[in-house]
Amino acid sequence: MEAGNDECLLQVRSFDIDGLRKKCTKEAEMQRWMIVLSLVTLFGAAQAETVKGRIAVVSTQAGTIQLEVAAKGEGASAQQLVVRTDSNTRYDGAAGLKDLGPPDLIEVQREPGQPASSIKKVVFGLPPGIEIDVKELLTIMTGGGVYHLYDARPGKQFGAAHVPGASSAFPKDADFLSKLPADKNALLVFYCGGPTCPFTGDAVKMAQAAGYTNIRGYQAGIPGWKKARLPVHSEVSWLAQRLDPQHVVIDVRDKVQSSQAHIERAVAMPTAELQAMTQKFIAQKTVAELPGVSDMRAPLIVYADSHTSKEALLAYKELRSWGYGNASILKGGFAAWQAAGLPVAAGDASTRIVYEKKLAPGAIAPQEFTALASAVDTVLLIDVRTDEEVASGKISGARHIPLEKLEGVAAELPRDREILIYCANGIRAEMAHQTLTAMGIRNRYLNETVSIAKDGSFKI
């Protein structure tokens, strides 16, 4: 190309049409650059994408988010998408990655295979004068006045954990308005799954349209309530369908009481024992966890005679302080369970917790992982932890690929061996699983906490 065409290229790269016309004096050359500009514009637009979904899990160590994207089309299931971030990622509505977490709704701008260029936290607002914070909600709840508190999430979520005293009222249900009081001036308070959940706003709008005049919305919702370390209740009817190894039911009453009658499958672990365990953890500087329950997301349901019993409240406080985010107090306690005619057992309750984490799609059972870990001819173990973590030991024969680098080397992975992925606690391993699965590479991952010695031995 002749002199001056470098300046044409600069105009192309900056999408400066007027500059292009001025610098490219030869009509043929200008036409050539206009074609280049059209192609750059076309393919650039095809590569960039906007993805909107709810956060399933965040790994700040790997700078990565696992996103659940709503299904498109009838009968389709939600998609899991792994989004990487770096120092150039811009945030809107959040200070950074540490300010995001489940179940936040976010909008991601990125190019496939590249870190997100921007992440926007999607927040659903309420009409002026409607929103209240946790202190104002507590004032309403303890003020002695008449109020009606409604959980606007789907019924299943309400049954697992809700604010004490709340009733279920999902705005998408046909009978939503029938659950509200007849008095249109009554104080109504709605909440749902937090500021990125739309159901509080939906409930408020429907109530306003129906003529209710005294409405408040606790937009922080269940996440904000739990963050304040306040107790949540689970429903007797919900628990009755979940007496299985995937749920841990703890009788925190005195063992004399629990030996007379207790909920089937419940373990006897009085509050005093939990408090003593806390002191032991502190003294020994060890990780606080229930024996046999390393999964901090495990559903734990504690009960005493009533949900107002001191034992239940203190036990809940201990478990939450240990980091169990899905702990709850059984509403009505053992008295409500008996009143509902649900099965009870007599004699000493077990003191040993038997918990089985429900295997997520793509996860491998711990026993099978242990059995296959040494089969180097047929299995490839991939460790997706950081360099610093691996320096203290990795499983013998495993290949170390940090999560943030996995996508870049995935094409080099062998296809003649089964790929098993692990990390420290299953969070990054699950993200790695989603990354490889999206690329058509078959794999499974270990969704458990793993401790690894310097010599390569490990314990799940």
Secondary structure, 3 states (H helix, E strand, C coil): CCCCHHHHHHHHHCCCHHHHHHHCCCHHHHHHHHHHHHHHHHHHHHHCEEEEEEEEEEECCCCEEEEEECCCCCCCCCEEEEEECCCCCEEECCCCHHHCCCCCEEEEEECCCCCCCEEEECCCCCCCCCEECHHHHHHHHHCCCCCEEEECCCHHHHHHCECCCCEECCCCCCCCHHHCCCCCCCEEEEECCCCCCCHHHHHHHHHHHCCCCEEEEECCHHHHHHHCCCCCEECHHHHHCCCCCCCEEEECCCHHHHHHCEECCCEECCHHHHHHHHHHHHHHCCCCCECCECCCCCCEEEECCCCCCHHHHHHHHHHHHHCCCCEEEECCHHHHHHHCCCCEECCCCECCCCCCCCCCCCECCHHHHHHHCCCCCCEEEEECCCHHHHCCCCCCCCEECCHHHHHHHHHHCCCCCEEEEECCCCHHHHHHHHHHHHCCCCEEECCCCCEECCCCCEEC
